[in-house]
Amino acid sequence: MKKTEREGKGEKMSVRIVPLRTGSVKIKAAQCARKPGGPFRVLVDPQWTDPLPIYAWLIDHPEGPIVVDTGETSRAMEAGYFPSWHPYCRRAVEMDVGEEDEIGHRLSLLGIAPSDVRTVEKGHLVEPSFSESGLQSTRIL
């Protein structure tokens, strides 16, 4: 958790940045370093990384909570959730996300309801857990 202070109009404003772990993911080791071979190299790599955390970020701001990225949905664990035609989803990523990992639950543990969130900044065009979380206000970075 990071806390910063900024002065504005003669008053101090305190802002906290809180990482919210929303599950974990294993990816192919080849994806961790850029090398010749393109996407095919990633798909055929037999080695996986250790589980990597998936984070959403809460900015606890005096004007209201801001969420940056929303993590993944537990539905990613269901057979057929990812498109069957998509080779990356089928062969290069293994999610581990439970309902207790989803952004709505993580926020509720901090006493924040989805309706309390002032802004959602999406860092990806597709963030499935956003639509399922009840969060409303959004911009894409």
Secondary structure by P-SEA (a helix, b strand, c coil): cbbbbbbcccbbbbbbbbbbbcbbbbccccccccccccaaaaaaccccccbbbbbbbbcccccbbbbcccccccccccccccccccccccccccccccccccaaaaaaaaccccccccbbbbccccccccccccccccccc
